[in-house]
Amino acid sequence: MSVNESTAGRQPTATYDSPFLKACRREPVPHTPVWFMRQAGRSLPEYRKVREGIPMLESCMRPELVTEITLQPVRRHNVDAAIYFSDIVVPLKAIGIDLDIKPGVGPVVEHPIRTRADLAQLRDLTPEDVSYVTEAIGLLTRELGSTPLIGFAGAPFTLASYLVEGGPSRTYENAKAMMYGDPELWAELLDRLADITAAFLKVQIEAGASAVQLFDSWVGALAPADYRRSVMPASAKVFDAVAGYGVPRIHFGVGTGELLKLMGEAGADVVGVDWRVPLDEAARRVGPGKALQGNLDPTVLFSSTEAVETKTREVLQAAAGLEGHVFNLGHGVMPSTDPDALTRLVEYVHTQTAR
């Protein structure tokens, strides 16, 4: 079911005719919409101030704080969408997985999943487990008005890589060893994570999120054949589970140039593209019927305003023939990025693409 088909009969909301949702639906827009992955976060001094002394996971569980952090880049940058402030491991923490986000390291899992018995750690997620999410999104949608809120979750492969490795990895040797050596255990692990992820996205949509993004941050480590066989079924299960809500479904990974077509086939309405593949080439790989999101290299923002504008024009020119385009970076905003560079970039894209 495409996003155009699934929205038939859906009652219009305050956000329905926003440029962001129109672009996701591949409809004409007044300007190319812009938002940034990690737009709420360490690049903003106001974020660092309100987060001071509060651990990451705790900050994700305070509705008023989540609301403030999510709104900060909307106020400052005039972006066309907000993205819910959270972390991909929040649903795992909510079901009782013993993990923490360690500064400078990332998520660390106390008891990695390596055997079938370890799967017992993964129980179903209920709305009550994440009641703070429902509360925060209720607060946010009232504040945001006609600006859409994007919900998000980590994809099954990326969550599995953390759970099996026990923390961040560059090689994913334990996860890949399970995937190749015990494909039945691997499939069961990803299937359980698909159910947890789908439940987490449903909570966000039912609370008022206008779109959702599935982050498969580390899936670029896989060859296409391995993705199709060992990952795509779980990602497709997540997308299928939320298809009936009629909200756009965005799929993004890093280093996924060889996987773009498959990531679209998994069920995305919008395929996120990192900076390694030009958008016109990405459109050829993905095929018709999908909008694209991306894809300015985040490091360009450390250059001069003229250089940023030049590289931005290249992205917009490559996107000129797309059915739908949401402007974004090719990965998240880097912590030391000058916030003013982001504000200028939003204004530049809006001005250059005004119709």
Salt bridges, closest charged atoms under 4 A:
GLU27 OE2 - ARG25 NE 2.98
GLU46 OE1 - ARG76 NH2 2.90
GLU58 OE2 - ARG62 NH2 2.35
GLU68 OE1 - ARG75 NH2 2.83
ASP80 OD1 - HIS31 NE2 2.93
ASP80 OD2 - HIS350 NE2 2.60
ASP129 OD2 - ARG123 NH1 2.89
GLU188 OE1 - ARG116 NH1 2.45
GLU188 OE2 - ARG192 NH2 3.27
ASP191 OD1 - LYS237 NZ 2.83
ASP195 OD1 - LYS237 NZ 2.91
ASP226 OD1 - ARG229 NH2 2.44
GLU265 OE1 - ARG228 NH2 3.98
GLU265 OE2 - LYS261 NZ 3.67
ASP269 OD2 - ARG249 NE 2.95
ASP274 OD2 - ARG276 NH1 2.51
GLU281 OE2 - ARG284 NH2 2.68
GLU281 OE2 - ARG285 NE 2.80
GLU314 OE1 - LYS311 NZ 3.04
GLU323 OE1 - ARG26 NH1 2.95
ASP340 OD1 - ARG76 NH1 3.80
